[in-house]
Amino acid sequence: MKSYHTIILALVAMLFSSPVMAAEFTSGIVKKLDDKLMKVTIKHEELKNLEMPSMTMVFAVGDEAMLAKLKVGEQIKFAADRVNGRLTVIEVK
């Protein structure tokens, strides 16, 4: 009977636990900042999670504090993803 309760508790724990996805970081160089439009242009290596080869492109930045920390010419490690249909920098190291 005890093992039955243990199995039920384990199944309930698995059901309600959410998987944590680790952000995949890519290297890049900040080429341009646009404070008004909250965008950053980055020359980046391959973005595997977005199936995108190395290139220079513009990303949205959802957080003003993150944008304020970036400097043109700075080499960064960043994670990007689609947020509301827009390619967005979600984290910077």
N, C-alpha and C positions, 0 to 999 in steps of 0.2 A: 504494500500500500504506500509506503514511504517513497519508493522509487517512482511510482505512478505520479505522485505529487511533484517530485523533482523534475520529471519529464515535462509535465504541464507547465511548471514555472519556467523551465528553460525555453519552451516554445513561446510562451507569452513574452519573455524577455527578448527573444529574437524578433518577434513580430513588432514590438514597439521600439526597438533600437533602430536608429537611422545610420546608414553607412556614411562614413566620413570620407569625402573625396579629397585627396591631397592635390593642391594646386601644382601644375606642371610649369616650372620656371624656364624661361628662355633668356638668352643673352641679347642685349641690344644697346644701341647708342641713341640718346635723345638728340634729335635733329632740330626740332622746333616745338615751341609751347604756345598755345593759344588760350590765355586766361579767360577771355570773354566767352568763347564757345566751349570751354572745358575740354580741350583736345590736346593731344600730344602726338607728334610725328616721331616714329622710332624706326631706325634701320635695324632689323632684327634677324636672328637666325630662324630656322624652321620652327613653326608652331605646330607641333604634332597633334595636339588636341583639336585644332581647327583645320587640320590637313592643308596647311599653307606653307609654301616654300619660303626661303629667305627673301626678304625684300624690304623696301622702305614704305611705310604706310601710316595713315592717321588712325588713331584710336580715340575713343571717348574716354574720359576719366570721370567717374562718378563722384569722386571725393575731392573737394577743394584742397584739403590738407595734403593729400597725396600729390596733387599737381604742384603745390607750393614747394614741396621738397625737391622737385626735379629741376635740373639745370641743363641747358643746351651743352652738348659735348660730353655729358656724363655717361659713363658706361654703367648699365644697370642689369639686374636680373629681374624679370617681371613675369607675371602670369596674366593671360588675357583669355576672355571667353565672350560668348554672345550674351548680351544682357538686353532684354527687350528688343531683340533684333539688331542691336548695334555691337560692333566689335569694341570691347571695353577692357581697359587695363583694370584688373581687379585687385592686384597686389604687386608691390615693388619691394625688393630687398636692397 
